[in-house]
Amino acid sequence: MSEVNYSEEHIRSLDWKEHIRLRPGMYIGKLGDGSSFDDGIYILLKEVLDNCIDEYVMGYGKKVEVRIEEGRVEVRDHGRGIPLGKVIDVVSKINTGAKYDSKAFKKSVGLNGVGTKAVNALSTYFRIESVRDGQMKRAEFDRGVLRKDEKLVRTDEPNGTRVLFEPDEQMFKHYQYRDQHIERLLWNYCYLNTGLTIVFNGQRFQSKHGLLDLLTTKMDGEPLYPIVHLVGDDIEVALTHAQHYGEEYYSFVNGQHTTQGGTHQGAFREAVVRTIRDFFKKDWDANDIRTGIVAAISVKVIEPVFESQTKTKLGSQEVEPGGQSMRSFIGDFIGRELNNFLHKHPEVAEVIQSRILQNERERKELSGIRKLARERAKKASLHNRKLRDCRVHLSDPKKDDRKNETTLFITEGDSASGSITKSRDVNTQAVFSLKGKPLNCYGLTKKVVYENEEFNLVQAALNIEDGMDGLRYNRIVIATDADVDGMHIRLLLLTFFLQFFPDLVKNDHLYILQTPLFRVRNKKETIYCYSEEERKKAIAKLGRDPEITRFKGLGEISPDEFKHFIGEDMRLEPVMITKDAVVNDLLGFYMGKNTPERQDFIISNLRVEKDLVGEEAGPVKEGIALERVKAIARKLEENEVEAEA
């Protein structure tokens, strides 16, 4: 082995902006394009908003205004404003901020002197304005470099801070802000800060009842009993049970949505089981007690410790350094308040008991089937033919910090799965190959998950039989052709996940892979186009008579080309449930009994192979596309008959 020279010239010091740009993951997690709720562009927005919320918590400014247009973000609060002499330092000098003063920000949500610096360094345009007592200070930056340092000016504007920024497209490729993700973020702020008003592009967000409003909004259908809402010092809880599988939690620390849970969520789950067992004096199985639960918990902690820079999982064992343990703090509160509530509301206790007994019966009925299903999964060589796993899981996932980067592609057919398998990043990307079309499982019980080979193997591959805690992949990507059969398979898979694992969808783990429809190239350049509009732009750019290829299926795309589509530039469309959607109603309409109304809706709205019907396509191709859309309705009807049989 040759000796590597190691001397003074190998030592390099980076300034604050260089370090943030070189290692953005340390500050904002993954970069992403905006398809995921935790992509970097939303973390940038959150870091700015956190400062506004801290001002509100301190008693200053009840209104925050947010505007996002064409990738430019503007946030204006009505707090005290940054001290005018420190405006530039606060957004450009690391470890500078007020949150080191624990008296001023005892339980803040922002990062200690890092948040707005990361936004500044990762933006091609960043402007900060602070207004205090009739004076304004303004400064502008480009990727962290100061471009304008304006003098103080007089103003009639009210006190507060305004931040404008545009994320750097070099870092956030093809990024796009999605209103659903932004609205979810803003609603969470309002649920946790009753009395706060946020205005986003003219839409007003406000909550009067905190976590009670959150759970009311998040519930899919009616709860089995009225939501139990418990409020104490530095803790708020809302919970109920619903008629669905799995558990659903929304947990927060100091206003931060801990999407991966943590010690507070774990303590809450334990406390609910223990309290219900004590109340009924029954040693019920914990899963029987928690199956169907929908709950939210918010705690305020002094100097919280998180397991990552983006603060998605709480690691603190205590509510304050050297103080009461998180487990006893939450356990005492739930043990006291939930127990008192059940004694005062015996009708609620009766419904809870009925749901637990129902869960117990179903679990016992499935116990034999589950054992056989596990054996079948092993015999099917899950980790050989059906599933081509990634190295993160083939090694020791507990010691591998890339688990949050893992992706499972679910695809159909040997050619498509073969192309993805050869093109993937073997470290973090896995491939599951479907055999034929899945069953339409709408209206069926969870028994079908174990009896149907494909569903059983998908469940085993994801490791979600006992809930989301064991989920092996952060992203599950449905990769099917953009033809009638591919769209049909996509609908059937969506039905499976929404029917039996809705929390997997609600927690932003499910996506649709977008692959290019066209390849436009000449001798010098190749452009992949995902729409008719992109195709036209590519033709205009490359000039006359470029070679144009229309991709009809995933299997037609060579592995060398596929690398471009599932790598850094991968385009994913998130599967999101809107605020007003009721999953069971959606499934009933699309996947239940076939009706003329559904056929009319599909024919009017589903745009299968829409790019074949350009302005120049003419009536012939329009007719072809319409026939393919009609075929979707027929396929659904055929599958309905199959499910009934």
N, C-alpha and C positions, 0 to 999 in steps of 0.2 A: 504494500500500500504506500503510495507516494505521500510525502510529508507536506502538509499545508502550512504555508507561511502565515504567521499571526503576529501582527505588529501594530504600532500606533495608527497607521493609516486605515486599518480595518475598523477602528472605533469611530462611530458617527453619532453626532447629537442632532436630533430633530427638534424643530420648534413646534409649538402646540398645533398649528394648522397642518403641518406636514405629517405629524404623527396621526392625527385624526383621519386624514385622507389616505394614509398608508394602511391603517388598521381600523377602518370604519366599524367593523364588527364588534370591536371592544366598546364602542360608544352607543351604537344604535342597533346592534344585532345584524340581521341580514339586510341586504340592500333591496332586492326585489323590484318589481315593476308596478306595484300597487294592487296586484290581484289578491294578496293576502292581507288580513287585518293587521298583522304585525310587521308588514314591510316597512322599510326605512322611511319612506316619505311620510307615513303616518306617525312614526316616532318623532320625526322633526316637528310636525305639527303639535304633537303631544307635549314636547319639551317646552315649546313656547306657551301653550295653554296652561301647563302646570304652574308657571309663574303667575299667570292671571288668577288661577284658583287659589294659590297661596295668599294673594292679596285679599281675595274675597273671604277666605277663612280668618284672616287677621282683622276683618271688619271693614275693608275698604273696597268699594266698587261692587255693585250687585249685577252689573251687566257687562258681557263680553261680546264683541262683534267679530265675526269671522266671515271672510269673503275669499272664495277660490275661483279664479277664472283663468282658463288656459294655462294651468300649471303654476300660476303665481298665487301665493298665499298671503293674506293680510289678516292680522289679528290685532284688535284694539281693546284694551281693558280700561277701566275707570278707577284704577287704584291710585296709589300715591305717586307713581312715576319713579323711575330710577333717579337717584341723586345726580344732578346734572353734571357734576364734575367727574363722575365715575361711569358715564354711559359707555364710552369706548372700552374701558377696562373690563366692564362686566361681560361684554360679548367677545373679547379678544385676548384676555389674559386668563390662563388656566388657573384654577384654584382661587378665583376671585368671585365673591358673592356674599349675600347677607345670610345664607343658610348655615354658615358656620357658627352664627350666633344663635345658640339653641333657645334663647329666651324669645327671640323674634320669630323664629320658625321652629317651634317645638316639635311639630308633627307634620312637616312639609312633605310634598310629593315630588318636588323637583330634585334634580341631581345637584350635588354639592359643587357648584362652580363649573359645571361641565356642559349642561344642557344647551344653552343658546350658543356656546362656542362651537359645539358640534354642528348646529344648524348653520352657523356662519361659515364654517370651513367647508361644508358640503353643499353650498349654494353658489350659483354663478352670480346671483344678485342678492344682497342682504342689506336691508335698511332698518335702522333702529331710530325711533323718535321717543323722547321723553318730555312730558309736559308737567311742570311744577310751578304753581302759583304765578301763572301768566307768562312764563318763559318756556321756550322749547329748545332742546338740543337734538341735532340730527347728525347721523353719520352713515356712510355707505361703504360696503365692502364687496369684493369679488373673490370668492374662494378663500375668504379669511384675510385678504389683503385690503388694508384701508385705502379707499379711493377718494372719499370726500369727508372732510372734518369741518362741518359748518359751525359758524359762530352762533352764540345764543341769539335768539330773536324773540320779540314780544308776540304773544298769541292770545286769542280769546277762547281757545279750546280748553275744555275741562282737564283736570289732572289725569294722568294715566300714561300708558306705554303703548306704542304702536310698532309692530314688527312686520316687515314685508320680506319675503324670500322666494326664490325660485330654485328648486333642487337642481343640482348639476346633472345634466343628462349623460355625462361621461361616467358618473357613478350609478345613476338610476336609469338604466337603459329602457327606452320605450315606456317610461312611467306614465301612469294615468291615475288621478285621484278618482275614487269611486264613492259616490254619495252615500251608498249603504254603509260603508266602513266609517266614513266621517260621522254620519248621523248616529251610529252606534256609540262611537267615542263621546260625542257631545251629550247624548242621553245619559250615559254613565256618569258624566260630570254632574248633570242636573239631579239624577237620582240620589247622588251622594252629598249634594249641597242644596237642600231645599231652600227656595228663596232666590237662588241664582237664576238669571236669565241669560241664555246664549242665543244670539241671532246669527244664523248661517244662511248667507245669500238670501236674506229676507224672511226665512222661516224661523219661527220662534220655538225655543226649547225651554221647558220649565216643568218642575215636578213639585207637587205639594206634599206627597206622602212617602217620599224616599223609596226604600226597597220594596214597599208594598206596590208602588207604581211599577217598579222594574219587573216584579214577578207577574203582575197582571198583564203587562205587555208581552213578556216572554212566553206566557202559558200558551200551549197549543190546545185550544179547546177549554172547556170548563174544568176547574179543579174539583177533586172529590169532596172537598170541604173548604169553607172560606179560609183564605190565606191567614196564617198566624203571623202577626207582626209584633216583634218584641224589641224594645229600645231601652238601652242602659247607658251608663257612662262609658264612652269610647267603644261601644259595641251596638250594632243593630242587626237584627235577623228577621228574615221572612221565609216561611216554608209552608208547603202543602204537599199533597200527593196527587198524581194524575194517573189516568188509565193508559200508561205506556210502559215500555220496557226501559231498564237502565236507570241511571241517576243523572241529575242535571244540577250543576252548581254554578253560581256566580259569586266569586269571592273578591274582596277588595281590602287593601291596606293603605291607610292614609289617602284614600281616593284613587289609588292605583289599582287597575283591574289585573289581578293576578290570574291570568288565563291558565297557568299550569298549577294553580293551587298553592300548596305549601303547608307549613305547620299549622296555620290557623284553620285551613279547610279540613285538614286531617283531624284536628282536635274537635271541630264541629261535628264531623261524621261520627266520631267515637261518642261524643256527648249525647247526640240524638239517640243512638242505639241504647246507651246505658240508661238514659232517662226513661225511655219507653219500656224497657225491660223492668225497671224498678216500679214504674207506675202500674203496669199490668201484672207484675210479679210472675212473669213468664220469661224463660230463657230462650227466646226465639233466635233463630239464625239471623245474623246481622244483615245478610243480603235480603232476606224476606222483609225486614223492617225498612230497608232503604230503597228497594226496587220501586220505581215510580215516583220517588221523591223529587221535588223541584224546590230549590232553596237558594237564598242569597245571604251572604254574611259580609259585614263590613266592620273592621276593627281599626282603631287608631293606636299606633305604636310609637314609642320614642326611639329614635335612631334604629329604624328597621334594617335588617340585613337580608339582602336578596341574593339569590343564587346566580344571577346574571346581571349585566349592566342595564338591560332593558326591563328589569324588575317584574318578570312574569311569574316568579315563584318565590314565596317567602321562605327564608331559612331561619329566621329568628326563633329561638326557643323561649324567649322571655318577652314580656310586654314592654319592658324597659331594662336597660343594662343592670344586672344585679337584682332585678325585681321578681315579681310573680311569674311563674312559668305560663306560657301560652296555653298549655293543656289545662291547667287548673283554672286560669282566668275564664276561658270559654266554657269549660266543664261546669264550673260553679254557676255561671250565668244561665246556661241552658237547663241545668239540673233544677235550678230554683224557678225560673220564669216559665219554662215549658211545662213543668210539673204543675205549677199553680194554674196555668191556663187549662190544662186537661181536666183538673178537678172542677174548675168553674164551667167548663163546656163539655159535659159528658156526651153530648151528641157528636162532637168532633172525635172524641176518644173512641166512640163506637165505630165510626167510619174507618179510622186508622186501624183498629183491630180487624175489621172485615177485610181491608186491603192486605194486611199481613197474612191472614189465614188463606186468602186467595193465592198470594205469592207462594206460600208454603205448599199448597196443593199442587200448583203448577210445577214447582221445583221437584217435588217427589215423583210426579208423573213423568217428568223429563229425565230423571236421574239415570234410568237404564238406557234410554236413547242417547244421552250425552256420552256415556261410556263407550257405546258402540261407535258413535260418531268420531270420537277421538282415535279409536283404533283404526277406523277406516281412513282417517286423515294420514296416519302414519304409513299405512299400507299403500296409499296412493303416491308415496314418495314425494311428499309435499315440497321438500327442499331439493328436489331434483328436477322433475319434469314440469309440474304445475307452477312451481315458484322458483325463480332464479334469484336468489337472495343477494343482498349487498354485503360487503365486507364488514360494515359496522355491526351487523347481526351475526355474521359468521365468526367474529372475534368475541370480545366481551363488551356488549353495549353499555354496561354500567360504567366502564372505564373510558368509553369513547365519547368525546364531547361533540361529535358530529351527528348525534341522534336527531337533533332538531332539523338537520338538513336532509333527512332521509325521505325518499319518495318511492311509492309503489305504483307502477303503471299496470292497470288492468286492461288487457286487450284481448282481441279475438283472432283466432286463426294462426296457423304456423308462420305464414309469411310476415304478418305484421309484428308478431311477438319476436320473430327472428331478427327483423330489422332493428327493433328497439333494443333487444338483448345485445346485439353486436355494437350498437352505437352508444350505449349508456355509460355513465360513470360507475364502474363496478364497486366503488367505495361506498356510495350513498344511494344509488338507484337500483331498485329491484323490479322484476317483471313477473306478473301473474297472467298465465294464458288460459282464457276461457275455452271450454269445449262446447261449441254450439251456443244457442240462445238460452239465457236464464229463464226460469219460470216466472210468470206474473204472480207475485206473491201477495198482491193486494187482498186484504180481508182474511188472510190465512194466519194461523197462530204461529208462535215461535217454534213449534214442533217441526215445521217445514225446514227451518234453518239446519236442523240436524239430520233430517231425512233426505234432503236434497243434496247430492254430492257436491255440486258447484258451490252452493251457499255455505255448506259445511267447511269446504276447503278455503273459501275466501275468509270466513270468520276465523279459522285457525291461522291463516297467514297473517291476519291483522292482530291476532291475539286479543280479541275484544269480547270473548265469550262472557267474561265476568266484569265487563265495564271498560271504560276508557283509560283507566290507570295503566293497563298493560299494552296500550296501543304501540305497535312496533314502528309505525311510519308516521311522520308528521304530515305528509301530504299523500292523499290517495287520488290518483289521476286516472280518469276514465279515458282511454285512447281507442276510439272506434272510427271507422270510415264515415265520411260525411255523405253517405247515401242512405236509402230507405232502411236497409237492414242495420246499418251502423247506428242510425238514430233510434231505431227500435230497441236495440240492445242497450243503448244509453238510457232510454226511458225505463227499461226493466231493472237495470242496476240502480238507478235513482230511486225507484220504488222500493227495492230491497233495503237500501240504506235508510230511507225516510221512514219505512214501516217499522224496522227493528232497531235501528241505531240512529235516531234523529239527533242525539247529542253530538254525534260525529260530524254531522252537517252543521249544526248550530255553532260548533266550535271551530269552524273554518278549516276542516281537514279535507274536504272533497272538492275536486276540480275537474274541469273538462280540458283536455289537451287541444290546443288550436294548432293545426298544421297548415302549411301553405297550400293554397289552391292552384297557384301558378308558379312556374319558373320562367323568368324572362332573361335572356342572355345574348350576348354577342361574343366576339373573340376576346374582348378585354375584361368584361364584367358580367357577373351573374347576380340577379336580384330575385329574391323569393317574395311572393305576394300573397297576402292573406285575404284579399278582397278584390272586387272588380276595380274599385277606386285605386288601390295600390298598383294593380296591373296597368292601368292607364298611365299612371305617373311613371312607372318603370319604362314603358314603351316610349314615352315622351323623352325620358332621360337618355335612353340608349340609342335613340335615333331610328332610322328606317329599318324595316324588315328584320327585327331581332327574332331569334328562335323562341317560340312560346310553347311551353308544355303544360298541359292541364293534368294535375294529379287526381286520379279517381279513387285511390285507396292507399292506405298506409303501406301495404306490401309493395307498391310500385316505387316507393322512395328507397333509394339505396342506403345502406348503412353509413356510408361516407357522408351523404347528404343529411341523413337523420341526425347526425351529431350536432348540426347547426340548430335543430329544432327542439332538442331536449337538453341543451347546454345552458350557457349563461343567458342566451337570448330566448329561452323557452317562454312561450306565451301560454298562459293558463287563464281560463275563465272560471272564477270561483262559483261554486253552487251555494247560493245564499237564500235564506228564507227571509222574506221581507217582514217588516214590523206587523203588518196586518194579516199575514198569511196564516191559515189554519191548515196544517199538514194533512190531516185526515180528509178535509174537504177537497184539497188539491188532488190527492190520490184518488179519491172517489170520482172526481170529474174526469181525470185523464185515464185512469186504469181500471175503473169499475165497469158497471154495465154500459154497453155502448148505446149512445143516444144520438138522435139527429143533431141536437145542440152541440155535442162534442165534435161530431164530424164537421159541422159548419165552422166551428171555432178553429179546428186544425187546418182546414182548407184555407181559411181566411188569414191565419196568423203564422203558421209554421213555414219557415223560409228554407226548405231543404234545397241545397245546391242553388241558392239564390244567385250566385255569381254567374251561372249559365244564362241568366236572364238579364243581360245588360241592355242598355238603351238600343244597341244595334242588333239585338238577338232576333227580334221579329216575333210574329205570332206562333210560328212553328215551335221554336224552343220554349216559348211561354207555355204552350200546350203540353210539351214534354214535362216541364217542371211541375205543372199543375197535376198531371197524372201521377207523378212521383209523390206529391204531397197527399193525394187521395189514397195512395197505396199505404201510407202510414196508418190512416184510419182503418183500412182493411187488416193490416198486420195486428193492430191492437185488438180488433174484434176476434181474429183467429186465436190470439193468445188468451183472450178472455174465455173462449170455449175450452182451450187447453187447461186453464186453471180450474174451471168447473169440473172437467173430467177427472 
